[in-house]
């Protein structure tokens, strides 16, 4: 039994080895470790790779540097022209400074989400419905600029904001459908009127040409008679212009 007794030195050595092994942290390429030593923030974040965290002296906070795609839930918005709509959006952001993302705000992900919701209601509430539907790119840029400015002290970079869907009330959808139909009818009438104008101009030009040539009307009569005879196999009573009588007389 004495041969199985471990010496104090060996026990201490084993404890040290286990402590060192448990202190090893492996951070991925997209991760950084913000370390607090005795409550004080170390100057630089650690990682990627192997990082030693000597607990309980040290405390590590893992921060991902990848772009986060956050879906903003639908928000009830009243536009400047008093139309109630539901709008949802998506926000793309990432952490640029892990130290500020940990120290300056308690939960940067939750804070960015809440800020995106309030900014979405504020900005889109100042726009009219037509601008919300037609000028979405401009509104997206405005939202991105405001969010990026407000999250910059947290070490967060908002790269893009996209308004995904605008849910209109049923009565507004029907009104817009009637407006679109009326617009299509107006365009159709304008096109038809333009066609009639062009046709009348061409007919006027043709009449002027026929009026200048003495035999042009006679040739036109004969062409019309030929077309009618080719289409219908029947007797046709066709008015014969007086100008054709000299042509039909036999020479004496």
Buried (B, 14 or more C-beta within 10 A) or exposed (E): EEEEEEEEEEEEEEEEEEEEEEBEBEBEEEBBBBBBEEEEBBEEBBBBEEBEBEEEEBEBBBBBBEEBEBEBEBBEBEBEEEBEBBBBBBBBBBBBBBBBBBBBBEEBBEBBBEBBBEBBBEBBBEBBBEBBBEEBEEBBEBBBEBBBEBBBEBBBBBEBBBBEEBEBEEEEEEEBEEEEEEEEEEEEEEEEEEEEEEEEEEEEEEEEEBEEEEEEEBEEBBEEEEEEEEEEEEEEEEEEEEEEEEEEEEEE
